[in-house]
Amino acid sequence: MVQNILNKFVGAKYITILKAWIPNMATWGTVGGVALVYFTDWRLILDYVPYINQKFKKDE
């Protein structure tokens, strides 16, 4: 059903191309996410991860 709707708007050729690119996009998205955490203030981002934010409590 979803494929029929996509075929109407996009076309079968582009759906096939997209299916081939999904693993590549997932890999580069993961690399980009890790690079974002690495090059920015890691505490700013990792404070939202439940296990990690309890490990590094600030002494106030």
N, C-alpha and C positions, 0 to 999 in steps of 0.2 A: 504494500500500500504506500509506504513512504517512498519507495523507489519509483512508483508511478508518478507521484507528485513531483519528485525531483526531475524525472525525465521530461515532464512538461515544461519546467522552467529552465533547466540547465542543459539537458541532453545526455544521452548515454555515453558519448565519447568523453565528456568532461568528468562524468562520474567514475569511469574507469581510470582516468588519469589521477583523480583525487584518491581513489583507493590505493593506487601505487605509491602515492606520496605521503600517506598517513604515517607510516613508521618513521620516515625521514623527518617529518614535521614534529612528531613526538620527541624524537631524539634531540633535535635542535632546540625545541622548547625547554626540555629538561636542562640542556647545556646553558641556555640563556638564563633560566631561573637560578641555577647554581652560580653563574657568573654575577648575577645581580646581588645575591647574598654575599659573595666574596668581595666584590668591589665597593659595596656600600657598608654602612655600619651594621655589622652582623647582629648586634644586640637589638637594634631597632626592629629587624624582621623576625628574629628568633624568639623575641619576647612573646610572640603570639602562638608559639608551639608549646602545648601544655607541659610536656615532660621536661623540656629544656628550661622554660622560664622559672621553674621551681628550683632548678639546680644552681642557678646563678642569681640568687637574691642579692639586692643591694643592701648594704649595711647603712641604715639611716639613724 
